[in-house]
Amino acid sequence: MHSSHLLLEEPIRMASILEPSKPSFFPAMTKIVGTLGPRSRSVEVISGCLKAGMSVARFDFSWGDAAYHQETLENLKAAIKNTKKLCAIMLDTVGPELQVVNRSEKSISLQANGFVVLTPDQEKEASSELLPINFDGLSKAVKKGDTIFIGQYLFTGSETTSVWLEVFEVKEQDVVCVIKNSTTLAGSLFTLHASQIHIDLPTLSDNDKEVISSWGAQNKIDFLSLSYTRHAEDVRQAREFLSNVGDLGQTQIFAKIENIEGLNHFDEILQEADGIILSRGNLGIDLPPEKVFLFQKSALYKCNMAGKPAVVTRVVDSMTDNLRPTRAEATDVANAVLDGSDAILLGAETLRGLYPVDSISIVGKICSEAEKVFNQDLYFKKTVKYVEEPMTHLESIASSAVRAAIKVKASAIICFTSSGRAAKLIAKYRPTMPVLSVVIPRLKTNQLKWSFSGAFEARQSLIVRGLFPMLADPRHPAESTSATNESVLKVALDHGKASGIIKPHDRIVVCQKVGDASVVKIIELED
């Protein structure tokens, strides 16, 4: 296991723990992905979420139609305008998700030690004895003794909102199960998860493709969260599909790892994907509970070394109904940061929770505290050691910029970039200070029309820890020896001053191209 980079100093002075936290413009270096839904779709609430620290808005197509999500997105755009806070868009696919259909929406009571039949006949009414499902291959996939979980929205591990079934026998297309715990299922739709069972359905369903082609293309989504990614081929197929849809060739694919198959093929998936989401809700059902932390630490380490963003889910479940997280959840958030995650994803907490803004705010505060004790020195050495030698030109510049910034105690690193790659490489080394990424738009043409690139690159850094983007004026080239670069630098410095990161007499490390050469320079500010 690769996680000796936990704490900065041990033991930590007890008195320092009681010191009040200093307010800052950036709630935390670790990013927060918020899922927008019934409780978080008004302009007012979304504005609150953005101010509290949400930098990526997730649209979950497991529920709600395109028109519903479009209305929410229009409100997000208005909130971005009001708050002047950048926010990226993530579309979350449904994938091969198995569902129980309850058309009558009546509550279904299930008693422990009783029996219930899972049937693919969706015409039948859902009841305590019979549950219709949306998949006719379950009877072929399971055998006696297998475990099946059914719950509303997500699996909490709480056996009052979900039911644990054991397969008793298979009768043609029906699966007869023993009920292991008493529960009442309420609502119209429940998710079914067959533990450690291969479900023979495509990772990108026809319905997902339709949503991406229409809603996704129309709104130029920044990220596609690919649910139930099981193989690298899933990512390749999704990328090929995106490249043929509107302007989505630049959309990044985040592979969602939520079962044993994804775990077994993790290394090849990581190589192919732009980032990883550790979906601990479903993973916690496929894996024994005592193994989940091992996978989290190992997967985050691999993502960090590959320089690819890693997102952790299901951290403050109890905040769906409560104003404060449990002590265990608060520790869990901090450990995700210390383990190396780039972002924390909130699902039910912001989607249907009673306290969406508070959830984001509290998670941000915990992340910020954990970042203060993150052992950057040890992490830096480990990351440099991991990189193959000879280093690439860009990798060498990035690591040098971070080393210089730490040695001179710089308050920020400013990086000029057009593709976003240089800034992401700097962020990979986890500097203790924010990286202001000045994205210089590039003019490009498809021989029919001219357009500027850059907006995608800027928004896509909103999921990377410590990276804060700015989109520069396109008239200022990224590679230049002229005074234009100085004026862009002045704009970046002014932004840093306005946001309270940069103060008089501070040192700043600047990373930019001058002609063909990449330059790292240290500037000291006057009054």
Secondary structure, DSSP 8 states (H G I E B T S, - for coil): ------BSSSS--HHHHTS-----SSS-SSEEEEE-STTS-SHHHHHHHHHHTEEEEEEETTSS-HHHHHHHHHHHHHHHHHHT---EEEEE---S-EEEE-TT---EEE-TT-EEEEES-TTS---SSEEEBS-TTHHHH--TT-EEEEESSS--S-TTTEEEEEEEEEETTEEEEEE-S-EEE-SSEEEEEETT----S-SS-HHHHHHIIIIIHHTT-SEEEETT--SHHHHHHHHHHHHTSTTGGG-EEEEEE-SHHHHHTHHHHHHHSSEEEE-HHHHHHHS-GGGHHHHHHHHHHHHHHHT--EEEE-S-GGGGT-SS--HHHHHHHHHHHHHT-SEEEESHHHHT-S-HHHHHHHHHHHHHHHHHTB-HHHHHHHHHHHS-SS--HHHHHHHHHHHHHHHTT-SEEEEEESSSHHHHHHHHT--SS-EEEEE--EEEE-SS-EEEE-HHHHHHGGGSTTEEEEE--TTS-SB-SSTHHHHHHHHHHHHHHHTTS--TT-EEEEEEEETTEEEEEEEE---
